[in-house]
Amino acid sequence: MEAYIFNFHDVVLFMTIIECIMLALFQWALPTGRHLSSTMLISFLLSTSIHSGCVLLLWNDMVHTTDFFDLKVIPYLLMLATLLKGPALYFYVASLTEQEFKLKRVHLLHLAPLAISWLLLLAFGLDSDAMRWRSEGQTDTATAVVNFLWHSSKVIPFIYGLASVYLVRHYYQSLKDQYSSISSSEPGWLSVLTIGFLLSWAFSLFVHISAQFVSEQMSNYLGISENYVIFVLINGLFAYSAAYAHRVLTTKPIASKEVLPEQPDDSAIDKVRKGMEVEQLYLEQNLNIEEFSNRIDLPVRDVSGVINKHFGTNFFEFMNSYRVEEAKRLLADPAHSNMTILDILLQAGFNSKSAFHRFFKRLVGMSPSEYRKQQTQKKSA
């Protein structure tokens, strides 16, 4: 009987390799209009593909290419893939969400861990056998370097995963400062993906640490399960990039070199209040802070200062609080009793049913239907 080469777990790795390459080609061919984010996504996909290939060649003794490649090149590719996937994900999120984000020379510092790992591999002459702790006559120093490289390959992606999750959270807060209507799919999908990869890399770190305390068989099972998680996440990344990435709202900094006063002046406050109470600009569904500032002839930084410091809120909350008040007025007015809840939320400036119900319940303490019923009973009493 012929010996098998691949088991089912290896097939998952192989599928991940092929899928990442195909997705990278798809992303390269897709005209997104976001060159940098597309480049970062391709880099991330290729890093994941290379990592899966290195794992397959490193731990499956039945799979070979050439002796030189398997023994000498694989360690360098492995460190390349593991130490670049974190920065690639982080810069993908940054370029996707920040309108003015550009790569600068200072960002080359993110390549420092990779450069150090390659120097260590070269200086100590470490090959694939050394990375698998199979090298005969390996010194204690070389073993310590191998352990350091494996530690780094687990810890550094985890750190970038944390940074990516923080970036998405900051992005969501920035959206609230600049937009009056936000689709939950925009920050939601990014959150799911970044948290997903963070948990995957956290699990990888956990497996690496637990290998010191559990049996080799259990450690192998845990390591294999990580491959399945990556496969699922890559499919999720494809679904997101194909369906949502081109629709993600971007943010840009509002800050100015000038220091804002502790309290905005009265004229700025009056302009903002007039825009809301007289011109009723909040009724425009997709209004953002730039459009609002243009309409009331006030710089964005001043509008932001008035809303943040005088009214004590952000642009998103500020606009929707006025919309809720308008909805309350329409719900309580008998002249609008024939309007449906959907008609009212649209007329009040909302463009999302879920956002309307969420804001209304939080600010009023009851649902729109309950509020309308309460007001009808008051008028008939």
N, C-alpha and C positions, 0 to 999 in steps of 0.2 A: 504494500500500500504506500502511495506517495505521501510524504509529509506535507501538512498544510503550511501555508505561509502566513495568511491572515486569519485571525479569529474575529468575532463580531466586533469586539472593542476596537480593533485596528481598523475595521471597515468604517467605523464612526470617525476616526481620525482622518482616514483617507477621504471620506465625504466632506469633512470640514476643509481639507486642503483644496479640493476641487471647487467647492462652493465659494470659498473666499476668493480664489482666482477668478471665477466667473463673475462674482459680484464686483470685483475690482475692475474687470473689463467693462461690465455694465455701467459702472459709475464713470469710467473714463469716457465712454461713448455717449453718455447722457448729457445733453446740454442744460446744465443747471443754472448757469449765470453766477455761480459761486465757486470760482476756481480754487481758492485756498482751502475751503472746507472740503471740496471734492478731493483735492490732493491729500489732505490729512486723513480722510476716510479710506482712500486707496492705500495709504501707508499703513493704516491700522489693519486693514484686511490682509495685506501682504505679510505684515508682521505675524498675524495670527496663523496664516497659512504656513509660513516658514517655521514657526514654533511647533505646529502640529507635525510637520514633516520631520523636524529634528527629533521630536519625542518618538516618532515611529522608528526612525533609523537608529536612535540611541538605545532603545530598550527592546526592540524586536530583533533578535539575533538572526532571524531567517531573512531579513530584508537587507540587501546590499546594493551599493552603487559601484564605487571603486574603493580600493583600500585607502588611498590617499584622502579622498573626500570623506569617507566614513570616519577615518581616524583623526585626521588633522583639521578638516574644514568645519565639521559639524559643531564643535565647541564654539567657534567664532560666530557661526550663524545662529546658534542657540542663544548666545548672549545678545546678539543684535536684535533678535525677535523679541525676547523677553524684556529688554530694557528700552525698546522703542515703542512698544504697544501702549504703554502708559502715557508718554508725552503725545503720541499720535491721537489718542482719545481725548486728552485734555485740550489740545489745540483744535481738534475737530469741533468740540463744543464751543470753544472760545470764538472761532471763526464763524460758526453758524449763528451765534447769538449776539455778537458785538459788531456793530456796523463798521466801526473804524479800526477793527483789529488787523494788524499786519505783523508778519514775522520780522524780528529785528536781530541784530548781531548778538545782543545779550541772550537771546533764546538759544544760542549755540551752547550755553552752559548746560542745557538739558542733555547734551550728548556726553557730558563729562563721565557719568557712570559707565557708559559704553566704552569710552576710550580707556578708562582705568581697567575695566575687565579684560579688554584685549591686550593691554600691556602686561597684565598679570599672567594671562594665558601664554603670551610670548616669552616672558621672562623666566617662567618656571617650566616651559616646554610641556604644558598640559595638553593631553589629547583626550579622545573619547573614552578610552579605558580609565584614565585618571578621573574624568567626570563621573564615571560609574563606580569609582573606588575599586577598580579591578587591576590597576597597574601594579606590577610586581616591583618591590624595592622602593616604593614611593616614600619619600621622607615625611616626617611629621609636619614640616613647614609647608610642603606641597599639599598635604591633606588639609591643612588649615586654610590654605588659599582656595582649594576646591569648595570647602564648606562655606567660606566667605562668599564665593561666587554664587552658590546655590541660595544662600541667605538673601543676597542682594537681588537675585532674580525673582524672589517671592515678595520681599518687602517693598521694593521700589514701585512695581505696578500697583500695589495696594495703596501706597501714598498718593499716587496719581489718581487712583479711583476716588479717594477721599476728596482730592482737590477738584475733580470733575463734578462730583455731587455738590460741593460747595458752590461751584461756578453756576450750576443750574439753579440752585436756591437763590443766589444773588441775582441771576437773570430774571427770575420770577418777581423778585422785589422791584427790579428796575422796570419791568413791564407795568407794574402798578403805578409807578411814578410817571409813566409816559403815555399810557393808553387807557382809555375809558372802558373798552370792551376787550376781553381776552378769552380766546377759546381754550378750554381746559386741555385740549389735545396738544397744544404747543409746548408748555412746560411739562405736561403730563408724560408724553412719550419720551422726552429727553430724561426725565426723572427715572422712569422705568428702566431705560437702557443703562444709564450711568450707575444707578443703584444695582442693577443686575450684574454688570461687570465688576463693580466694587465687591459685591457678595461673592462672585466667582473667584476673584483674586484673594479675598479674605479666606475663602474656603481652601484655596491653594496654599496659603500661608499656614492655615490650621493643619492641613495634611502634612506639610513639611515639618512643622513642630511636633505633631503627634507621632510622626514616624520614629521619634526617639523613645517613645514610651509604649507603643503598641506592637503587635506582632508584624512581621514582614508581610504576611498574607493580608491582614487588615489594612495595612498601609497601601498595598497594591490596589485593593478594592476602592479605597478612598480616592487614590490617584486616578483610577479609571473613571470613576463617577464624575470627576472634574471635566473629562473630555466630553461627556454628554451635556453637561451644563453649557460649555462653550458652544457646542453645536446648536443648542436651542437658542442661545443668545445671538449667534450670528444670523440665524433665521429671523429673529426679532429685529435685528439691526437692518436687515434687508427690507423688511416690511415697513419700518419707520422711514428709512431713507427714500424709498420709492413713493410712499404715500404722503409724508408730512414735511420732509426736510425743506422742500421748496416753498412751503407756506409759513415757515417759522418767522415770527416777527423779530426784527433786530432792535437792539437798543444802542444808544450812544450816550457818552457822558454829558451831564448837564453842567458839571462843575466849571467854574471860571477862575482865572488867576486872581480876580478881585475877590476880596473877602466880603461875604454878604453880611449886612447889618443884623444884629440880634433880632430886631423887630422890623418888618417891612414898613415902608412909609404909607401914609393914609391914601395917597393917590393910587398906588399900586393895588391896595386892598379894594378900593372903590371900583377900579377897572375890572378886577376879577369878579366882584360881586355883581356889577352891572352886566357882565357877560353871562352870568348865570341867571339872575333874577329878571333882567329886562330883555336881553336878547335870547334867553333860554337856549344857549348853545348845547346844553346837556341833552337836548332832544335829538341831536345828530348822533346816530348809532356808533359810527366808527371814528369818532373824534379822538385825536391824540393831542398831546400837549403842545406840539409844534403848531398845529392848525389852530388850536385854541389861542395860543399866544399871538399868532398873526391876526386873528379876528379881533382881539381886544387891544392890539398895538402895544404889546408889552413883551420884553425879552423872555425867553424860556426860563432863564435862571431866576428872573424876578417872579414869574408865575409859580415856579417850583418853590421859591422862598416863601411866598404868601401862603400857598396851600400847606406847606410843611410846618412853618413856624407860627402863622396866625391862626389857621384853622386846625392845625395839629393832626393832619392826615396826609395821605398821598393822593395823587391825581385820580387813580382808579376808584378809591373809596369816596372821594369828594364828588365826582360826577354821579356815581351810582346812588349816593344818598339823596341828591336832588331828584334823580329819576324815581326813586321810591316815593318821595313826597308827591311827585306828579301822578304816580300810579294810585296813591291813596286818594288824591283829589278826584280822579276819574272814577274810582271804585265807589266813592261816597256820593257822587253826583247822580241823582235820579235820571238826569237827561242822558246819561251814558249807560243806563241799566241794560240796554240791548247789546252792548259790546261784550265780547268774550274776553276771558283773561288774556288770551294770546293777542287779541287786538289791543288791549290796554298796555301790555308790556312793550309792544312794538311802538305804540304811540308815545309812550313815556321815554323812549330812547334806548331800551334794552334790545339786544339782538339774540339773546340766548334765554330760553325758557328756564333752564336749570339755574343760571346766574340770577335771574329775576327772583325766582322762588327762594333761593338761598339768601339773597340780600334782604328781601322783604321779611322773611321769617326772622332773620337776625335783628333787624332794626325795629320791626313792629311787634314781634313776639307772637305772631299768628300767621296763618297762610292767607293769601289774597282772597280766597273764597270765604274764609271765616271772617275776614275784615269787612268784606262787602255785606255779608249777612248781618254782622253786628251793626253796621251803619244803617242798614235798611230797617232793622228793628228799632233803633233809636228814633228814626224819623217817623215811624208809624206809631210810636208810643204816645 
